[in-house]
Amino acid sequence: MMLSTCTHSKAVFFNQLPGGERSIFKAIEDNYNFERLQSKLAQNSNNINAMEGDLNSVLHILCGA
């Protein structure tokens, strides 16, 4: 309930801005979302690297190489 109220309030505020200001807010929001995406991708990459290291360790133990 709180989220929908917040989203509605944001939409009302956003729609009342002049076009130029609206594009500035949109650019800020897009940049924030891009930074969050970059952070998630980096975290996923770290997780994959850790899993690859674990797999290499297991293979090393199993194969005795």
N, C-alpha and C positions, 0 to 999 in steps of 0.2 A: 504494500500500500504506500509506504513511504517513498519507494523508488519511483512508482508511477507518478506520484505528486511532484517529486523532484524533476523527473523527465518532462512533465507537463510544464512546470514553471520555467525550466530551461528553454523549452520550445517557445513559450510566450515571450520571454525576455529576448531570445535570439531573433524572433520575427519582428520585434519592435525596433531593432537596430537599423540604422541606415546601411545601404549596401556595402559601402567601403568598410565600415566597422564590422559588419557581419563577416566579410571575407577575412579580416584580421583574426577574429575569434575562431573561424573555421581553420585557418592556417595553424593557430596555436594548438587546437584540438588534434589536428592531423599529425602535427609534430609529436605531441604527447603519445598518441597511439602508435606512431612509428617507433618511438623510443621504447615503448613497452614491448612491441613486437621484436625489436632488435635484442632486448634483454632476454625474452623468452627463447629466441633462436640461439643465443649464446649459451643459455642454461641447457637447452637440448643438446647442443654440440658437446658441452662438458659431460653430460650424462652419457652420450654415445661414446666419447673417448674413454670414460671410466669403464663402461661395459666392454669395450674392445680390449682394454687392459686386463679386465677380469677373465675374458675369454682366452686371451693369450696365455695367461697364467695357468688356466685349467688345461689348455692344450699342451703346455709345457710339462705339466705334471703327468698327464695321461700318456703323452708320447715319449716322455723321458728325454726330450731333445733340449 
